[in-house]
Amino acid sequence: MSALVLLILIGIWTYSHYANNESVFAIESQKEYSNEVLIENTNNLTKKIKNELEKQNFTITFIGIHLQNEEINIRVNGTQQYLKSIEKDIEEIVYELAQKTIFKDYSIGVYKEITVPNDSNKSTLEINQLLNKINTTVQKNLEIKGYTTVVNILTKKQSKKLIIEINTSIQKDNLTDIDLGKEIEKVTRESLVEIIPTSTTENQTVEINVYNIYQEKIN
């Protein structure tokens, strides 16, 4: 199982794809492209990037397209030395793949993945496996309940705090978005009971944030 690391997101991401955390997330572009066009293009490009980088056996943890900064972002799991040894190769691969897309003028950033300190009594692997299980279980339960607007779930571990961020395609003008956000949060909390023992969470805070397509919190 691939390790799930903390994703520090600055701005608004259109797509993240790796391990069991696959998603498409689009916002209204400042250019002429519709959300549907952005979703299709980000989906196609990130999958091509993922497939090509996997062929090279690079330890990639995150692939994202940032509309606001006009950047294709790749995150690498490993030492700074490892990052430097593969950075140029990754940039060349991503550049070539982007040339025939609407993102051909975007810059390319290759960064070292940032991980957070974990509980002293648990290994990094155990924590990452737990976070990965939370993501997949919550996603599955939401799909079963019919919440098809959920497009991305990110789980972060910070000391005694567990943060779950759920991005959706719910539109801003949807008058029921607050109700939907609270319903999604409820299903998420119910899902956690299946995964995490009470003894694990009794000294921790669980924070669940649900966002609409414009990254506005709706729960």
Summary of the structure (lengths in Angstrom):
residues: 219
radius of gyration: 17.7
end to end distance: 31.0
largest distance: 52.0
contacts: 649
relative contact order: 0.14
helix: 38%
strand: 25%
